[in-house]
Amino acid sequence: MPLIGFGIALNPNLSRLICSVYEQATRTPTIIDAGQSDHRRIVQGRANTDYAMRCGPWSPDGQWITYRSRESAGRPWRLFALRVSDPANPKEICAGPVRWDWADSVTLVVYTAAAKTFKYSVLKPQPERFFEDSTFAVPISGTPYVYYSDYRAGRQGDRVVRVDANGKAVDGRAGLTLPHRCLFRDHRVFLYEKKDGEIWRLTLPDCREEHVRQISGLPHFRWTATDSRGTKLAYVVQTTTMRLILYENLFE
């Protein structure tokens, strides 16, 4: 079945994916179960008005999905969170999202067009400023570390830094620089692609690096995901149809 997906994201146990599918003049968030040919829309789009809907990451517990949309090219983007069990009631989180991720199963971290990062709860979306301007920062649950992307001139890159109780860096402004394409982060472990298809693991706080395996043909990082333990890796290959490729154990 031909499907054109935008903003593909896999759920934490890699059994389902969500993408924005273009059908009948609409782009709508759609869930596809791995190994199945059927699919179901979870938000009903309106013809020629839902412009460039893009899906984002699932919550760590797999209960929430995220997507952004705008009704026309001249209208602002809006970010929504939707409980999978209650698709009729999406929650609008904010306007102007550029990039977003989950800090935990109910807290979104959003980098906006104003070059600022905010925390939002899907239960009570009251914004809270987080970290420094022109950075997209995500706290690493259960640790005093923050993973962030720096967009400031001369400092671009992805880093990990230890912060104090107020969210201020305490190990110097630069922190530990990470390579491009971080695939997984949880507590003190990171999986990332060091070079094309070369998967490495970094362990904090001793910053120990080890090579995991080589995977040829790994696509854009937005189409890849790991399970909640970082041992399985899945990615989507798209031509006229979509195929889900799964590595059951990265460390074998």
C-alpha positions, 0 to 999 in steps of 0.5 A: 500500500503506497504511503507517503510519510512526513515526520515519521516517529516510532513508539518506544517498543518499536511496534508502531509508527506514526507519520503524516500521510497524504491522502485525499488532499489532506495530511493527517497523523496516522498510526501504522502497526509494524508488520501490518498493511492497514493503517488508521488516521487518528486526526481527521484532516480537512481537505486543502486546509491542514497544511504540512502536518508533521509528527514528532516523537512519542512519549516515553511511556507510549501514551502520547504522540505529538504533531504540529500543523498550520492551516495555510502557508501564512499561518503560524505553526501550532504544536499538539499532543494527543493521547493515543487512547483519546484521539478525539481530544488533542491538546494544543501545547503552544504556537511557533514550535521549531523542535521538541522532545519529551523530558518525561512521559508528561513533560514536553520541551519545546524550542520556539521560533523566538530561539527560547526553550520552554517546558510544557506539561501535557496535563497543565500546559503552563510554560516554564523557561528552561536553560539558555537562549538559542539552545534546545535543551532536554533534561536527562531524567534522573541525572543532573545532566542536560542534553542540548543543541547549541545554535549560537554563532561559533558554538553550534553542536550537540553537548551534554553538561551538568547543571545545578538545581536552577538549570545552570551549567556547572562544568563550564559553558561548553560541556561535553561535545557529542557527535551528530545524530544522537539516536538514544539517551536515557540517564547516563547512556547515549547511542549515536552515529559517529560516522556514516552507519558507525554506532557508538555508545557513550556512558556518563559521567566517566565519558567512556566511549565504545563502538557498538556496530556498523550499519550500512544505509542508515537513513536520516536520524528522524526516521530512526528510533531505539527501544526504551533500553537502547538495545533495539534499533529500528529505521524506516526505508521509504520508496513507494511504500514504507518498510520498517527494519529492526535490529533485535540486539545492537550489541550482538 
